[in-house]
Amino acid sequence: MRCRCGDTCIRPISEALKDIELFYKPCKDCKTEKIKKFSPLAEQINLDEIDNDFGSCKCGKRHLDIVMSHVLKIMINEGIKDKKANLRNSCIPLVTPGYLTDSVPYLPKGSLVILSDKVDKKCAERIITEVREVRGVLKGDIRKTVGIKDSDSNPHVYELLAGCDLRCDIVQTPYGALGIYKYQREIHIEFPQVKSPKIEILEKALKDYDKPTVLDCTCGPGTLGIACLKANAQKVVFNDIWSPAIEITLINLEANGFPVKFSGSEKGLIASGDKFEVYNMDVRELTNYLDEKFDICIIDTFPGVDTIEFVEAGEKLGKKVVVV
């Protein structure tokens, strides 16, 4: 499982979960500066003092606010932000692995992807070079969801300016923790929660069955379908119209312990495994390729999307349609 960047960014989730609770924990020698997030950074700290040694510890971690101060300093120096800029209006920090912590994280090397609608390539490359915690810099507006809504829509993506944008979100489920990798320029951002509302809806649906057959017809990165496999579903069919979502679903299947076999089938099948199949098409076309009725059909669309056509297609393929 090689990352697009050519490095070994993708690991089996069983390895990634080892000592995960200590990943962002400070050691006894870690320190932080008391930085006011709504006050101009330049009025609190001499920007010339901020570098990789600023706030550093022998354990190799730095407080998130210190890392973001380092990033903001570079953006100010490059003219992306003015001298009155503060941490709240600098950029969006996306930690990896992404999971809910009970305190502000202390970041090791390569554990942060940042998103900004103002940054340019020169600034991004400088951030990657000078801030060891940052692994990737994206340009885009977080208010605009990346991906494609349906076959009648144009896709929207962020621009990767420097580094690698692969992240891993840790998703807690009743069937065990999942690790969900995402190329963040192409897969929508979801911030971690103590309990995922989508997983809770899925759990209620699965309780009515012993070993159900499941169609995840808008699978995205594969989260819900993989949760079904972990819940001992008899069979799961993954489908999404967005090709990057299918690419990352295959990675996530492998990473979570479900080996993938690629297919040369003319029936639209991309890949399969012992208990799953993967398709890449409009859900409305699936009826031409699947001749079975699933116990559960999962529909998970973008916020604000009218689900009527999705539900109508799902009812042709599933005995029970679950909209999450």
C-alpha positions as CSV (number, residue, x, y, z in Angstrom):
1,M,0.0,0.0,0.0
2,R,2.1,2.9,-1.3
3,C,1.0,6.4,-0.9
4,R,0.8,8.7,-3.9
5,C,3.8,10.6,-2.6
6,G,5.8,7.4,-2.8
7,D,6.5,7.2,0.9
8,T,5.2,4.6,3.4
9,C,2.4,6.8,4.8
10,I,-0.1,4.0,4.8
11,R,0.2,1.4,7.6
12,P,-2.1,-1.3,8.7
13,I,-4.5,0.2,11.2
14,S,-3.6,-2.5,13.8
15,E,-0.1,-0.9,13.8
16,A,-1.4,2.7,13.7
17,L,-3.6,2.1,16.8
18,K,-0.7,0.9,19.0
19,D,-0.1,3.5,21.8
20,I,-2.5,5.9,20.0
21,E,-3.6,7.4,23.3
22,L,0.0,8.6,23.8
23,F,0.5,10.0,20.3
24,Y,-0.4,13.6,21.1
25,K,0.4,13.5,24.8
26,P,3.2,15.8,26.1
27,C,6.1,14.4,28.1
28,K,7.0,15.9,31.5
29,D,9.4,18.3,29.9
30,C,7.1,19.6,27.1
31,K,6.2,23.3,27.4
32,T,4.0,25.9,25.6
33,E,3.7,29.6,25.3
34,K,0.5,31.2,26.4
35,I,-0.7,32.5,23.1
36,K,-4.0,34.4,22.8
37,K,-5.7,33.2,19.7
38,F,-7.7,36.4,19.0
39,S,-4.8,38.8,19.6
40,P,-2.3,39.6,16.8
41,L,0.6,37.2,17.1
42,A,3.2,39.9,16.3
43,E,2.1,41.8,19.4
44,Q,2.7,38.8,21.7
45,I,5.9,37.2,20.3
46,N,8.9,38.4,18.4
47,L,8.4,36.7,15.1
48,D,12.1,36.5,14.5
49,E,12.4,34.1,17.5
50,I,10.0,31.6,16.0
51,D,11.7,28.6,14.3
52,N,11.8,24.8,14.8
53,D,13.6,25.4,18.2
54,F,10.8,27.7,19.4
55,G,8.8,25.7,22.1
56,S,10.6,22.5,21.1
57,C,11.2,19.6,23.5
58,K,13.7,16.7,23.5
59,C,10.8,14.3,22.9
60,G,10.3,15.9,19.5
61,K,6.8,17.3,20.1
62,R,5.5,20.9,20.1
63,H,2.2,22.3,21.3
64,L,-0.3,22.9,18.4
65,D,-0.5,26.6,19.1
66,I,3.3,26.9,18.8
67,V,3.3,25.0,15.5
68,M,0.5,27.2,14.2
69,S,2.4,30.3,15.3
70,H,5.4,29.1,13.3
71,V,3.1,28.6,10.2
72,L,1.5,32.0,10.7
73,K,5.0,33.7,11.0
74,I,5.9,32.3,7.6
75,M,2.6,33.5,6.1
76,I,3.2,37.0,7.5
77,N,6.7,37.0,6.1
78,E,5.5,35.9,2.7
79,G,2.8,38.6,2.7
80,I,-0.1,36.1,2.8
81,K,-1.2,37.5,6.1
82,D,-0.7,41.0,7.6
83,K,1.0,41.9,10.9
84,K,-2.4,41.9,12.7
85,A,-3.1,38.3,11.9
86,N,-3.9,36.0,14.8
87,L,-4.1,32.2,15.2
88,R,-7.9,32.1,14.7
89,N,-7.6,33.5,11.1
90,S,-4.4,31.9,10.0
91,C,-5.4,28.5,8.5
92,I,-7.2,25.2,9.3
93,P,-5.1,22.6,11.1
94,L,-5.9,18.9,10.3
95,V,-4.0,16.6,12.6
96,T,-3.2,13.0,11.6
97,P,-4.1,10.6,12.9
98,G,-7.3,12.5,13.6
99,Y,-9.1,11.6,16.8
100,L,-10.8,13.4,19.7
101,T,-8.4,14.3,22.5
102,D,-9.1,15.7,25.9
103,S,-6.6,18.5,25.6
104,V,-4.7,20.4,22.9
105,P,-2.4,18.0,21.1
106,Y,1.4,18.1,21.2
107,L,2.5,17.3,17.6
108,P,5.3,15.1,16.5
109,K,7.0,15.4,13.1
110,G,4.7,15.0,10.0
111,S,1.4,15.0,11.9
112,L,-0.3,18.0,10.4
113,V,-2.0,19.0,7.1
114,I,-3.0,22.6,6.8
115,L,-5.8,24.2,4.7
116,S,-5.9,27.8,3.7
117,D,-7.8,29.7,1.0
118,K,-5.0,32.3,0.8
119,V,-1.7,30.5,0.7
120,D,0.4,30.2,-2.5
121,K,2.9,27.6,-3.7
122,K,6.0,29.5,-2.6
123,C,4.7,30.0,0.9
124,A,3.5,26.4,1.1
125,E,6.9,25.0,0.1
126,R,8.5,27.2,2.7
127,I,6.1,25.9,5.4
128,I,6.9,22.3,4.4
129,T,10.6,23.0,4.6
130,E,10.7,25.0,7.8
131,V,7.9,23.5,10.0
132,R,8.7,19.9,10.7
133,E,5.3,19.0,12.0
134,V,3.5,19.9,8.7
135,R,3.3,17.2,6.1
136,G,1.1,18.9,3.5
137,V,-0.4,22.2,2.5
138,L,-3.7,22.6,0.8
139,K,-5.3,25.6,-0.9
140,G,-9.1,25.7,-0.6
141,D,-12.2,27.0,1.2
142,I,-13.3,24.7,4.0
143,R,-16.9,25.9,3.4
144,K,-16.9,24.1,0.0
145,T,-17.1,20.3,0.2
146,V,-14.8,18.4,-2.0
147,G,-16.0,15.5,-4.2
148,I,-19.0,15.2,-6.5
149,K,-22.7,15.2,-5.5
150,D,-24.0,13.2,-8.4
151,S,-23.5,12.5,-12.1
152,D,-25.1,15.9,-13.0
153,S,-22.6,17.9,-10.9
154,N,-19.1,19.1,-11.4
155,P,-16.5,17.8,-8.9
156,H,-14.8,20.2,-6.5
157,V,-11.3,19.5,-5.1
158,Y,-8.7,21.4,-3.1
159,E,-5.2,22.1,-4.5
160,L,-2.2,20.3,-3.0
161,L,0.5,23.0,-3.0
162,A,3.3,21.1,-1.2
163,G,3.9,17.8,0.6
164,C,1.4,15.0,1.1
165,D,-2.2,15.4,2.1
166,L,-3.0,11.9,3.2
167,R,-4.6,11.8,6.6
168,C,-6.0,9.0,8.8
169,D,-9.1,9.5,10.9
170,I,-9.7,7.1,13.8
171,V,-13.4,6.2,13.9
172,Q,-14.8,4.5,17.0
173,T,-17.5,1.9,16.4
174,P,-19.1,-0.8,18.6
175,Y,-17.2,-3.3,16.4
176,G,-13.8,-1.9,17.0
177,A,-11.8,1.2,16.0
178,L,-11.4,1.9,12.3
179,G,-8.6,3.8,10.6
180,I,-9.9,5.8,7.6
181,Y,-7.3,7.2,5.3
182,K,-8.2,10.2,3.1
183,Y,-6.5,12.2,0.5
184,Q,-7.8,15.4,1.9
185,R,-7.8,17.3,-1.4
186,E,-10.5,14.9,-2.7
187,I,-12.3,13.5,0.3
188,H,-14.5,15.6,2.5
189,I,-13.3,16.7,5.9
190,E,-15.1,15.3,9.0
191,F,-13.9,16.3,12.4
192,P,-13.7,13.5,15.0
193,Q,-16.5,13.1,17.6
194,V,-16.9,11.0,20.7
195,K,-19.8,9.2,19.0
196,S,-20.3,9.4,15.3
197,P,-24.0,10.1,14.5
198,K,-23.6,8.1,11.3
199,I,-22.2,5.1,13.2
200,E,-25.1,5.3,15.7
201,I,-27.7,5.2,12.9
202,L,-25.9,2.3,11.3
203,E,-25.7,0.4,14.6
204,K,-29.5,0.7,15.0
205,A,-30.0,-0.7,11.5
206,L,-27.6,-3.6,12.0
207,K,-29.3,-4.7,15.3
208,D,-32.2,-6.1,13.3
209,Y,-30.1,-8.6,11.5
210,D,-27.6,-11.4,12.3
211,K,-25.4,-11.5,9.2
212,P,-27.0,-9.0,6.8
213,T,-26.1,-8.3,3.2
214,V,-25.3,-4.6,2.8
215,L,-25.1,-2.1,-0.1
216,D,-23.2,1.0,0.7
217,C,-24.2,2.8,-2.4
218,T,-22.5,6.2,-1.7
219,C,-19.5,4.8,0.2
220,G,-17.1,7.7,0.2
221,P,-13.9,6.5,1.8
222,G,-15.6,3.3,2.9
223,T,-16.2,4.0,6.6
224,L,-19.8,2.6,7.0
225,G,-19.3,-0.4,4.7
226,I,-16.1,-1.4,6.6
227,A,-17.9,-1.0,9.9
228,C,-20.5,-3.5,8.5
229,L,-17.7,-5.9,7.7
230,K,-16.4,-5.5,11.2
231,A,-19.9,-6.2,12.5
232,N,-19.8,-9.5,10.7
233,A,-22.0,-8.7,7.7
234,Q,-22.4,-11.6,5.3
235,K,-21.6,-9.4,2.3
236,V,-21.0,-5.7,1.6
237,V,-21.0,-4.0,-1.7
238,F,-19.2,-0.6,-1.9
239,N,-20.1,1.9,-4.6
240,D,-19.4,5.5,-5.3
241,I,-19.5,7.7,-8.4
242,W,-16.3,9.5,-7.3
243,S,-13.3,7.6,-8.5
244,P,-10.9,9.0,-5.8
245,A,-13.4,7.7,-3.2
246,I,-13.1,4.2,-4.7
247,E,-9.3,4.4,-4.7
248,I,-9.2,5.3,-1.0
249,T,-11.9,2.8,-0.1
250,L,-9.6,0.0,-1.5
251,I,-6.8,1.4,0.6
252,N,-9.0,1.5,3.7
253,L,-10.2,-2.1,3.1
254,E,-6.6,-3.3,3.0
255,A,-5.5,-1.2,5.9
256,N,-8.3,-2.4,8.1
257,G,-7.5,-6.1,7.4
258,F,-9.7,-6.9,4.4
259,P,-7.5,-8.0,1.5
260,V,-8.5,-6.8,-2.0
261,K,-8.4,-8.6,-5.3
262,F,-8.7,-6.5,-8.4
263,S,-11.2,-7.6,-11.1
264,G,-11.2,-7.5,-14.9
265,S,-14.9,-8.1,-15.0
266,E,-17.0,-6.4,-17.7
267,K,-19.9,-6.1,-15.3
268,G,-18.6,-2.9,-13.7
269,L,-16.8,-4.7,-10.8
270,I,-13.6,-2.9,-9.8
271,A,-12.4,-5.2,-7.0
272,S,-13.6,-7.8,-4.5
273,G,-12.7,-9.8,-1.4
274,D,-13.9,-12.7,0.6
275,K,-17.0,-10.8,1.7
276,F,-17.2,-7.7,-0.4
277,E,-17.3,-6.2,-3.9
278,V,-16.4,-2.6,-5.0
279,Y,-18.1,-0.7,-7.9
280,N,-17.5,2.8,-9.3
281,M,-20.7,4.2,-10.9
282,D,-23.9,6.2,-10.5
283,V,-26.1,4.5,-8.0
284,R,-29.0,4.8,-10.5
285,E,-27.0,2.5,-12.8
286,L,-26.3,-0.2,-10.2
287,T,-29.6,-1.9,-10.9
288,N,-28.2,-2.9,-14.3
289,Y,-25.2,-4.7,-12.7
290,L,-26.6,-6.1,-9.4
291,D,-29.3,-8.8,-9.5
292,E,-29.7,-9.3,-5.8
293,K,-31.8,-7.6,-3.1
294,F,-29.8,-6.5,-0.1
295,D,-31.0,-6.5,3.5
296,I,-29.8,-3.0,4.0
297,C,-29.0,-0.2,1.5
298,I,-27.0,2.7,3.0
299,I,-27.3,6.2,1.5
300,D,-24.9,8.9,2.8
301,T,-24.9,11.9,0.5
302,F,-23.5,15.4,0.9
303,P,-25.3,17.8,3.3
304,G,-28.1,19.6,1.5
305,V,-28.4,17.1,-1.4
306,D,-31.9,16.0,-2.3
307,T,-32.0,12.2,-1.5
308,I,-35.2,11.4,-3.4
309,E,-33.5,9.8,-6.4
310,F,-31.0,8.0,-4.2
311,V,-33.7,6.5,-2.1
312,E,-35.7,5.5,-5.2
313,A,-32.6,3.7,-6.6
314,G,-31.9,2.2,-3.1
315,E,-35.4,0.8,-2.8
316,K,-34.9,-1.2,-6.0
317,L,-31.8,-2.8,-4.5
318,G,-32.4,-3.0,-0.7
319,K,-35.2,-4.3,1.5
320,K,-34.4,-1.5,4.0
321,V,-33.0,1.9,3.0
322,V,-31.0,3.7,5.7
323,V,-30.3,7.4,5.1
324,V,-27.5,8.6,7.3
